[in-house]
Amino acid sequence: MILDSFRLDGRVAVVTGAGRGIGAATALALAEAGADVAIAARTADQLEEVAGKVRALGRRAVVFPGDLSDTDTLTAFADTAAAELGRLDIVINNVGGTMPNTFLTTTPKFLDQAFHFNVTTAHALTVAATPHMLENDGGSVVNISSALGRVPGRGYLAYGTAKAALAHWTRMAATDLSPRIRVNAIAVGSVLTSALDVVAQQPDIKKRIEDATPLQRIGEPWEIAAAAVYLCSPAGGYVTGKILEVDGGLTAPNLDLGLPDL
């Protein structure tokens, strides 16, 4: 049966930024597909809520609160997951993000921080997880990138540059880690997470985003999670070094920040 190829029974996944939004949806989707999951984020209460839902699905869950901008924390996360769940097969590098900024106020420090939070963290967790994955049959890494890593938009220089770097890191790491570990990314568009809470509460802005999106709507976290399950499962077993665009068909940013010319 073709649907059997999407199963993840007996696998263990680590998911960063899993207290809410795309990270939480992905953790639950992986659990529904049969995986045990270790989840990390800053807020313990949010993680415990997600873990309860994972356990209700009959899967094991490990909660790991911490500052995921700290690379030592990410190393400890991978080691803890492998120790408590017995193995490690899947890495979801979801944590990331950077606030919009104007060109002249995008300081070198701001750019460095964007790169660190979106790229260095993914590298650190993957490096820590790789020896554990190699102990078994290899594994799969999925990075959450963005459509803004591909299309230019005013005000998104730091974020878009960091996500573009993450996309190319994906291609480079896939080359380094093949054939036993596959590395892919999902370039997401506008998705209804906490980052868009303000937008969802302002119908005029929400409509502008929808009108500028070819599919005429904002995405849902489960749609990104479904793509992650595909990339992690045997169904995606012949895919590595690729960026899967799940963005509603974007060819340009769908939120104009209205920044004036210099």
C-alpha positions in Angstrom: 0.0 0.0 0.0 1.4 3.4 -1.0 0.3 5.0 2.3 2.5 2.5 4.2 5.5 4.2 2.7 4.6 7.3 4.7 4.9 5.4 8.1 7.6 6.2 10.6 7.1 3.3 13.0 10.1 2.7 15.2 11.7 6.0 14.4 12.7 8.8 16.7 12.6 12.5 15.8 13.9 15.7 17.4 11.9 18.9 16.6 13.0 22.4 17.6 10.6 25.3 18.2 8.0 22.7 18.9 5.9 24.5 21.5 3.5 25.9 18.9 3.0 26.6 15.2 4.8 24.6 12.6 7.0 22.9 15.1 4.1 21.6 17.2 2.2 20.6 14.1 5.2 18.7 12.8 5.8 16.9 16.0 2.2 15.7 16.1 2.3 14.7 12.4 5.4 12.6 13.0 3.8 11.0 16.0 0.7 10.2 13.9 3.0 8.5 11.4 4.4 6.3 14.2 7.5 8.2 15.4 8.5 9.0 19.0 9.5 12.6 19.4 11.7 14.8 21.5 10.6 18.4 21.4 12.5 21.6 22.4 11.6 25.2 22.8 11.9 28.0 25.5 8.5 27.5 27.1 8.0 24.3 29.1 4.2 24.7 29.4 3.7 24.8 25.7 6.0 21.8 25.3 4.1 19.8 27.9 0.8 20.5 26.1 2.2 19.2 22.8 3.8 16.2 24.6 0.4 15.3 26.0 -1.1 15.2 22.6 1.8 13.0 21.3 1.3 10.6 24.2 -2.4 10.5 23.5 -1.5 9.1 20.1 0.3 6.3 21.8 3.8 7.6 21.1 6.6 8.5 23.5 7.6 12.2 24.0 10.6 13.8 25.6 10.3 17.5 26.6 13.5 19.6 26.5 13.0 23.3 27.5 15.9 25.6 26.8 17.5 28.4 24.9 17.9 27.0 21.4 20.1 29.9 20.3 22.8 28.2 22.5 24.6 25.6 20.5 25.6 23.6 23.6 21.9 23.3 24.4 21.3 21.8 21.0 24.0 19.3 21.5 22.5 18.3 24.8 19.1 18.0 23.2 20.3 15.5 20.6 22.1 13.5 23.2 19.2 13.5 25.6 16.7 12.4 22.9 19.0 9.5 21.8 19.6 8.4 25.4 15.9 8.5 26.5 14.3 7.2 23.3 17.0 4.7 22.4 17.9 6.1 19.0 17.7 9.1 16.7 16.6 9.1 13.1 15.0 12.4 12.2 16.0 16.0 12.8 13.5 18.9 12.2 15.4 22.2 12.3 12.4 24.5 12.7 13.6 27.1 15.2 14.4 30.4 13.5 13.1 33.8 12.4 14.1 37.4 12.3 12.1 40.6 12.6 11.9 42.8 9.5 14.2 45.8 9.5 15.2 48.6 7.2 18.5 48.5 5.3 20.2 51.2 7.3 19.1 49.8 10.6 20.2 46.3 9.7 23.5 46.4 11.6 26.2 43.8 11.2 25.3 42.5 14.6 21.6 42.1 13.6 22.7 40.2 10.4 25.0 38.0 12.5 22.2 37.2 14.9 19.9 36.3 12.0 22.5 34.0 10.5 23.2 32.4 13.9 19.5 31.7 14.8 18.5 30.4 11.3 21.6 28.6 10.1 24.2 28.0 12.9 21.5 26.4 15.1 20.5 24.0 12.3 24.2 23.1 11.8 24.8 22.6 15.5 21.9 20.2 16.0 22.6 18.3 12.8 26.2 17.8 13.7 25.2 16.6 17.2 22.6 14.2 15.8 24.7 12.7 13.0 26.7 10.2 15.0 23.4 9.0 16.6 21.8 8.6 13.2 24.8 6.7 11.8 24.5 4.2 14.6 21.4 2.8 12.9 20.3 3.0 9.3 21.1 6.7 8.7 18.3 9.3 8.8 16.7 12.4 7.5 17.1 16.1 8.2 14.5 18.7 7.3 15.2 22.4 7.6 12.4 25.0 7.7 13.4 27.7 5.2 11.3 30.4 3.6 10.1 31.7 0.3 11.9 34.9 1.2 15.1 32.9 0.8 14.3 32.8 -2.9 12.3 36.0 -3.7 13.5 39.5 -2.7 11.4 41.8 -0.6 12.2 45.2 1.0 12.7 45.0 4.8 13.5 41.3 4.8 17.3 41.5 4.1 18.5 39.7 7.2 15.8 37.1 7.3 15.8 36.4 3.6 19.6 36.2 3.4 19.7 33.8 6.4 17.0 31.6 4.9 18.8 31.6 1.5 21.9 30.5 3.4 20.0 27.7 5.1 18.7 26.5 1.7 22.2 26.2 0.3 23.5 24.7 3.6 20.8 22.1 2.9 22.3 21.3 -0.5 25.9 21.2 0.9 25.1 19.1 3.9 23.1 16.7 1.7 26.3 16.2 -0.3 28.4 15.7 2.8 26.0 13.2 4.4 24.9 11.1 1.5 24.1 8.3 1.0 23.1 7.4 4.6 21.5 10.7 5.8 19.2 12.7 3.6 19.0 16.5 4.0 16.1 18.6 2.6 14.3 21.8 3.3 10.8 23.2 3.1 10.5 26.8 1.9 7.4 28.0 3.5 5.1 30.9 2.6 2.8 32.8 4.9 1.4 30.3 7.5 -1.1 30.9 10.2 1.2 30.7 13.3 1.7 33.1 16.2 4.0 35.2 14.0 0.9 36.1 11.9 -1.4 36.6 14.9 -1.5 40.4 14.3 -2.3 39.8 10.7 -5.1 37.4 11.3 -6.7 40.0 13.6 -6.6 42.7 10.9 -8.9 41.7 8.0 -7.6 44.3 5.6 -4.0 43.1 6.0 -5.0 39.5 5.8 -6.9 40.1 2.6 -3.9 41.9 1.1 -1.7 38.8 1.8 -4.3 36.5 0.4 -4.8 38.6 -2.7 -1.1 38.6 -3.3 -0.9 34.8 -3.0 -1.7 32.7 -6.1 -3.8 30.2 -4.1 -5.6 33.2 -2.5 -5.2 32.0 1.1 -2.7 31.7 4.0 -1.3 28.3 4.7 -1.9 26.1 7.7 0.8 24.6 9.9 -0.4 21.0 9.2 0.4 21.6 5.5 4.0 22.1 6.3 4.0 19.2 8.7 2.6 17.0 5.9 5.5 17.9 3.7 7.9 17.1 6.5 6.4 13.6 7.0 6.9 13.0 3.3 10.5 14.1 3.3 11.3 12.0 6.4 9.5 8.9 5.4 10.4 6.1 2.9 8.0 7.9 0.5 10.7 10.6 0.2 13.6 8.1 0.2 14.9 9.2 -3.2 15.0 12.9 -2.3 18.0 14.7 -0.9 19.5 18.2 -1.2 16.2 19.7 -2.4 14.1 22.6 -1.3 10.4 21.8 -1.4 8.4 25.0 -1.9 5.1 25.0 0.1 4.2 28.6 -0.3 0.8 29.0 -2.1 2.6 29.6 -5.4 4.5 32.8 -4.4 6.7 34.4 -7.0 7.1 37.6 -4.9 6.6 38.6 -1.2 2.9 38.8 -0.3 3.3 41.4 2.5 4.5 44.8 1.5 5.9 46.5 4.6 5.5 49.9 2.9 9.1 51.0 3.5 9.9 54.2 1.5 12.8 54.7 -0.9 15.9 56.0 0.8 
